[in-house]
Amino acid sequence: ADMVESGCLPFKPSKVSDSDLRESKSSFKLRDYQQPALHRFMEVGAIGLFHPTGAGKSMIAMKALDMIKGKKLIIVPSRTLIEQWNYYIEQYIPHCKNEIHVVTYQGYRVSDEEYSLVIYDECQRLPAETFSRLALVKTKYRIGLSASPHREDGRESYIFALTGFPVGLNWQEYMKEVGRSYHPIYVHIVRGDASKIKKAQSLLDMKKKTLIFCDTIELGKK
C-alpha cells in the first residue's frame, strides 16, 4: 500500500507490441460499445474494465486472450467461475485452451512463472490483504474485470492502481444496443416471513436456477 501511495504501480502504460499479437481466429465479433475497451487495452496494455453485468466484459477479455500470444492466466474468485471460464474458452476460443490457466484467488501461489497476459476477474477483490500480492504476478499485460468496483474498506483506489487504466461504458450506446429489455426487475411487497416463503414457492415453480439472498440462513432454508 505504501508503494502504491508513493506512485509505484505494478504496471506501466505500454502499447501492446505488434510482435505479441496474432490474427484472431475466434468467430465472434465484439459489439460497437465493446470495441473502445479493446482499443484502449491495445493502447496502454493494462486496463480495469468496469462495465455493468451482462455487457460482455468476458467477451472483450476473450478477444484479448485470442489475440495475445503466449501463456496466459485468469484469476477468479470461485471454482464455479473456473468452470464458467473454461466453458467460454471451449466455446469461443478452443484453439487457445492449452495456453490459458484458470485459477482462484485463494488457490494461486505466486511463483517465478511469467505470463503474456493476466486477467483478474471480479478485480474488486484484488486489494484485499491476502490477494493484493497477486498484482505482482509477472505479466507483460493485464486486464481487471468488475461490474462493481467498490469496497467497504475504502480501498477503491487500489482496484485501479493494481489493474490498469479504468475503462467505463458509453451508456447511451449500450442502451441503444440492448434496448429496454436489459435486466428486468420485479419487486413483490408482502407482509411477513410466511408471505415471503409462499411467494418464493410460487417463483420456484418456474424451475429456473435461483439464487436467494436473505438476512439469515435460517430464513433462507425455510
Phi, psi and omega in degrees: 000318179298321179296317180296316180302327181272006174094009179267104183259158180281011179211160173234145176297122183210117180306138177297122185290141177302329181290343179265358184257155173218166180292134180292133178255357182289149183271342183277154177243144177286150177284165184302320183283347179271335185302317181301327180293316178295320179297318179296320177300317180296331180286320189240344175077358180207113181224153166255116185262110186242079177250154182293162177306134177088358182275356174089036177301320182297326181289325176295316178297322180297321178294320177294319178300324181288323187273335182271130178286163170094186183280133183232154183230135173242125180249125186232162183276348184211162178292331177299320179287334172299314179298318181296314180295319178298324176296314179301315181298314180295324183284317191250327181224057183300335180291348182256356192297333179282351180263348191245131177245129180246124182224167176267160175302320182288327189271343184281136176248121182298131180222187179273003180297140180247144182235156175277330181211133172241133177246125178258102178280147185050053190290356173295347178277342188300324181288355179301150182308316185281340185256342187299335178298337181290344175293343182265006173305134182289113181210148179280321182228157181212150175221128172257141181238131175196139172267349184219077180285067183225144176223140180284345180270007176078014183265030180305321184299331180287335177302315181284321183295331184264349181250306182157191183292127184293135178236116179264207186221139173283103187296326179299314179294320182297312181292330176296324182285314187265343179073193185278358183280359183296118174046070175296139181236129179244130180248121177252118181261119184233172183249107174087165183295324181299319179290326177298315183295319179297317179295319179299321179298318181293325179289323181290343177296344180287350177059039176251155177301128190229138176243127183246122174260130181225161174292326180226150177296324181302312178295320179301318180294322178299000000 
